[in-house]
Amino acid sequence: MKTHSQLRPITSTVTKFKEYKEEPETRLPEPNSVEKLLQQVDAKQELQKNVKEDTKTVDLVVTEVKVESKIEPVIEKQPEVAAQEVFPDKPFQALFFEVAGLVLAVPLQELGGIHNLTEINSLFGKPKWFKGVMLNREKKLNVVDSALWVMPEKFDAEKASSIDYKYLITLGDSDWGLTAERLVETEMVHPDSVKWRNGQGKRPWLLGTIKEKMCALLHVSDLIAMLEQGVNARQE
């Protein structure tokens, strides 16, 4: 029959399948060869790193040589300009106290405190105006004989015997205090009522003079600096 003659033989299909299966397979590299490859890559990277570091070192050496060979330009120093002192432009409160007939004033914002004068422990090797140390709430305060410090030229045995200190006026956050005989008052001071100093001059401790009362307004920071240096109002 015609339909029987049109069928393909089965043996030809099996033969082709066998031929496809016998083609060579692609093999992965052995583990040992992969490790060797990684080692080679690491070695190359290390070599490149060393080369870069050597290059940096050479560059730094060359740079240093160049800097040393440069001629430094001569820089002319500009004259120092003293900072202009700023005085209060608004009314401020001040404490007025008396020392041997002299009235002194200290701005309240720079006042450390007011203490009753108690027992004073003298110390050797200190200036004459340094009366000693007073203990107040476990804090040691340096006691200054205000009259002897402000006017040493007018201070004698007679004046010393007539002075009766009762208070200690501490300055700012420091351990220094000025002795006082009498606390006069606390008063508002208008800037226009003060003759402000023009530079430190010979009396850095003086910020200005309150005209109406003819009393000295203390410059607390400069006063503390002078006390730390061990000098009196005349810088002696």
C-alpha positions in Angstrom: 0.0 0.0 0.0 1.2 3.6 -0.7 0.6 4.7 2.9 3.0 2.1 4.2 5.8 3.0 1.9 5.8 6.7 3.1 6.9 5.9 6.8 10.6 6.7 7.7 12.7 3.9 9.2 13.2 4.1 13.1 16.8 3.2 13.0 17.8 6.5 11.4 16.4 8.6 14.4 18.2 6.5 17.0 21.5 6.9 15.1 21.2 10.7 15.0 20.5 10.9 18.8 23.6 8.8 19.5 25.7 11.1 17.4 24.5 14.2 19.4 25.3 12.5 22.7 28.8 11.8 21.7 29.8 15.5 21.2 32.6 16.7 23.6 31.4 18.3 26.8 32.7 21.7 28.1 34.7 21.2 31.3 35.0 23.7 34.2 38.5 24.6 35.4 39.8 22.4 38.2 39.7 23.9 41.7 43.5 24.0 41.8 43.6 26.1 38.6 41.0 28.6 40.0 43.0 29.1 43.2 46.1 29.7 41.2 44.3 32.3 39.1 43.1 34.1 42.2 46.6 34.0 43.6 47.9 35.6 40.4 45.3 38.3 40.6 46.2 39.1 44.2 49.9 39.2 43.3 49.2 41.6 40.5 47.1 43.9 42.8 49.8 43.8 45.5 52.5 44.7 42.9 50.4 47.6 41.6 49.8 48.8 45.2 53.5 48.7 45.9 54.3 50.6 42.7 51.7 53.3 43.6 53.2 53.7 47.1 56.7 54.0 45.7 55.5 56.6 43.3 53.9 58.6 46.2 57.1 58.4 48.2 59.1 59.7 45.3 56.6 62.5 44.7 56.8 63.5 48.3 60.6 63.6 48.3 60.6 65.7 45.2 58.1 68.0 46.6 60.1 68.5 49.8 63.2 69.3 47.8 61.3 71.9 45.8 59.9 73.5 48.9 63.3 73.7 50.6 64.7 75.3 47.5 62.1 78.0 47.4 63.0 81.5 48.6 60.7 82.6 51.3 59.1 86.0 50.6 59.7 88.7 53.1 56.5 89.6 54.8 56.4 93.0 56.4 54.7 93.1 59.8 51.8 95.4 59.9 51.7 97.7 63.0 49.4 96.3 65.7 46.3 98.4 66.1 45.0 98.6 69.7 41.5 97.4 70.0 39.1 100.2 70.8 37.7 99.9 74.2 33.9 99.6 74.4 32.2 101.4 77.3 28.6 100.9 78.5 26.0 102.8 76.4 23.1 102.0 78.8 22.7 102.8 82.5 24.1 100.1 84.8 24.0 99.5 88.5 27.1 99.8 90.7 28.0 99.2 94.3 29.7 102.1 96.1 31.9 101.4 99.1 34.3 103.4 101.3 37.9 102.8 102.0 39.8 105.3 104.3 37.6 108.2 103.2 37.9 107.2 99.5 34.7 106.0 97.7 35.1 103.3 95.1 32.5 101.8 92.8 32.3 98.5 91.1 29.7 97.5 88.4 27.3 94.9 89.9 27.6 92.7 86.8 31.3 92.3 87.7 30.8 91.9 91.4 31.6 88.5 92.8 30.0 88.9 96.2 30.0 90.8 99.5 31.2 89.0 102.7 31.7 89.9 106.3 35.4 90.1 107.1 36.4 87.2 109.4 39.6 85.6 110.5 42.5 86.2 108.1 45.5 83.9 107.9 48.7 85.8 107.0 51.2 84.4 104.5 54.9 85.2 104.3 56.6 86.4 101.2 53.7 88.5 99.9 53.4 92.2 99.2 52.5 94.5 102.1 49.0 95.1 100.7 48.3 91.4 100.8 46.6 90.9 104.2 46.3 87.1 103.9 43.7 84.4 103.1 40.1 84.2 104.4 38.2 81.0 104.4 34.6 81.4 103.2 32.5 78.2 102.6 35.6 76.1 102.1 36.9 78.6 99.5 40.1 80.5 100.1 39.8 84.3 99.3 42.8 86.5 98.9 42.3 89.6 101.0 43.6 92.9 99.7 44.2 95.9 102.0 42.4 98.4 99.7 43.8 101.6 101.2 47.4 100.3 101.1 46.9 99.1 97.5 45.2 102.2 96.1 47.2 104.9 97.8 50.5 103.4 99.3 52.1 106.9 99.3 49.5 108.2 101.8 49.4 105.1 104.0 51.3 105.3 107.3 51.0 103.9 110.8 48.5 106.5 111.9 46.2 105.8 109.0 46.6 102.1 109.3 45.4 102.2 113.0 42.4 104.4 112.1 41.0 102.0 109.4 38.4 99.5 110.5 37.6 97.0 107.7 34.3 95.1 108.0 33.6 93.7 104.5 35.3 91.9 101.7 34.2 92.8 98.1 35.1 89.9 95.8 35.9 90.6 92.1 34.1 88.7 89.4 34.8 84.9 89.4 38.3 85.4 90.9 39.5 84.6 94.4 40.5 88.2 95.0 38.6 90.6 97.3 39.0 94.2 98.3 38.4 95.2 101.9 35.8 97.9 102.7 35.0 99.9 105.8 31.5 100.9 104.8 29.0 99.9 102.1 27.6 103.2 100.8 24.8 102.3 98.4 23.8 100.6 95.2 22.9 103.1 92.5 22.1 103.3 88.8 24.9 105.0 86.9 24.3 106.7 83.5 27.1 106.5 81.0 27.0 110.3 80.5 27.8 110.8 84.1 31.2 109.0 83.8 34.4 110.4 82.5 35.7 107.3 80.8 39.4 106.6 80.6 41.4 107.2 77.4 43.5 104.1 77.3 44.9 102.3 80.3 47.6 104.9 81.0 49.3 104.7 84.4 46.1 103.4 86.1 44.8 100.3 84.3 42.5 99.6 87.3 40.6 102.8 86.8 37.7 102.5 84.2 36.6 106.1 84.7 35.5 108.7 87.2 31.9 109.3 88.2 31.7 113.1 88.0 29.0 114.0 90.5 30.4 111.7 93.3 34.0 112.2 92.3 34.6 108.5 92.9 36.7 105.9 91.0 34.9 103.3 88.9 37.0 100.1 88.9 38.0 98.2 85.8 37.6 94.7 87.3 39.5 92.6 84.8 42.6 94.9 84.7 42.5 95.1 88.5 42.5 91.3 88.8 45.4 91.1 86.4 47.4 93.6 88.5 46.7 91.7 91.7 47.8 88.5 90.0 51.1 90.2 89.0 51.6 91.3 92.6 51.7 95.1 91.8 49.7 97.9 93.5 47.8 100.8 91.9 51.1 102.5 91.1 52.3 99.3 89.4 55.0 98.9 92.1 
